[in-house]
Amino acid sequence: MHEAKGLIEAYYGIHILGIKPYRAGYILETSGGRKYIKACQYQKERVEFIHQAKQHLISRNFSRIDPYCIAQNNKPYVEIDGNVYTMVNLIDGRECEFDDDRDVAMAAEALALMHKAGHGFLPKDVKYVPSSLGKLPYSFKKRLEEIRKLRRKAEKERNGFDYLFIEHFDDFYKLGYDSLEILYGSKYNKLVEQTQKEGMICHHDYSYQNIIIKGDKTFIINFDYCNLELKIYDIVNMLRRRMRKCNWDIKKAKAILDVYRKIEPLEQDEMKVMKSMLLFPQKFWRIINRYYNSKRCWAQKNFTIMLEEVINEKDAHIAFMKEFDKL
């Protein structure tokens, strides 16, 4: 980054006073304030899509985000040595804490406001439009098949992790099967068609580090994974993270949804798809998939601990799902 300092100053018309590594990029102290610059792990066409999404939100009065700084060439990125870089104004604040009720309420409100502003987003004149619309049934079915195949692999190996996986396979497989049954019985396809027609911005990575709280204001940053998707993807993502912090307390889930629905309504059709998504044993699948497909003997203990954590919350998860329709 120090080698490219002069180019960045020229591209953005700023004077860089200091450079400090931060996460996947750098914090720049500049004549125009503090900036954050990083090399993108994707092509400039995706940057153009993200830029349009951010501008759509701003045009609909949701400005608590991190819009790209526009370079002298009037583009939201620059190219240096074959790499694409983006820059944003650094938002000073703290990360959202998902075990804090007030933080979670602020995050739910910000998400609802973002989705409200995200209506009508249908990108124009971009070469790449990331979308996950319509893929959920295939994704769940594929993951269920992977769980079944990995059980056969576990039966051949038989170490501590394998025994634990085999012991609890039936319970988690049933959760996945029931999840698919609910999804097949829902109006998922109707919701997909509606979103394809009307447009919507889904953040797709609504996690604590991308929710910045500054005083009484909440900012949403890092739209790297944003795409066209049902808005409930973000809500489910947030609910999952929160529920694992509170042993799947149904009252905590209701508090999130009550805040959200005051701003952005949720239809019963959406709630049914959410039920399917929350029921699916996502973390169980992720752990065993990572363990068997990137197996390292030194990591067995860590994976076993993670698997035990999922198993320990299974009963609370099931009890939560039995109460879900009351939400």
C-alpha positions, 0 to 999 in steps of 0.5 A: 500500500505504501508503494501505491500511495502516490497513485491513490492520492492522484486517483482520489485527489487527497493527501495521505498523512498516515497508513495503518493496516486494518482487517482486509485493507488499510485505514488512511489518515488523509486531508479529506478525513479518515478513509478505508481502502481495500483490494476487492476479491471480486471484479469491477462489475460487482463493484458497479452493482454494489455502487448502484445498490448503495445509491438506490438506498441513499436516494430513498433516504437511507444514508447510514451506510458506507458509500464508495468514494468516487475517484477522479475518473468518476468511478467507484473504484480504481485499478492498480497493478491489476487489482480493483480497490474501493475506498469509503469514508471510515465510520467511527463507532463500535460493533454491534453486540448480539448479546445486548438487547438494546444493540439488537433492537437498533440493528433490527430497526436499521435492517427494517429501514434498509429493506424499506429503502431497498424496495424497487431496486432493479439494477440498470446497465450493469454486466453482473447481477448477483442473485440467490433468488429461487435457489433455496430448495436446491440448496437445502436438498443438496446439503441434506444429501451431503449430510447423508453422504458424510455419515457413510464416511464417518462410519468408515473412520470412527474417531471421537468426532465421527461417533458424535456425528453418527449418534446425533445424525438422525435428529439433525437429518430430521430437522433438515427433512422437516425444513424442506417439507415446510419450504415445499408447502410454502409460497416460496416461488411466489415470493421469488417471482414477486421480488424478481419483478419488484426488486429488493436489496439484501445485505447478505452478511448482516453480522455484528462487524457490519453493524456499527453503532455510533451514539444513538445511530446505527450504520450498515457497512460492507455490502460486499455480498449484497445481492437480489434476494428475499429480505427474509434472508437477512432477518433469518441471519440476524435471528440465528445469530441472536438466538445462539446468544440467548439459548433460543429464547422465543421472547428475544426473537419476538422483540426483534420481529416487533421492532422490524415489523413496525417499519417493514411488514412481514407477510404470513407467506414470508414467515412460513419460509422463515420458519423453514430457514430457521429450522434447517440445521445450518450450523450442523451442516457447516461444521461437518462439511468443513471437517470432512472436506478440509480435514486436518488432524490438529483441528479435530478437537476444535471441530468436536467442540463446535459440534458439541455446542450445536448438539447442546443447543438442539433441544432449545432450538427444537422447542423454539421452532414449536413456538415459532407460529406464535411470532 
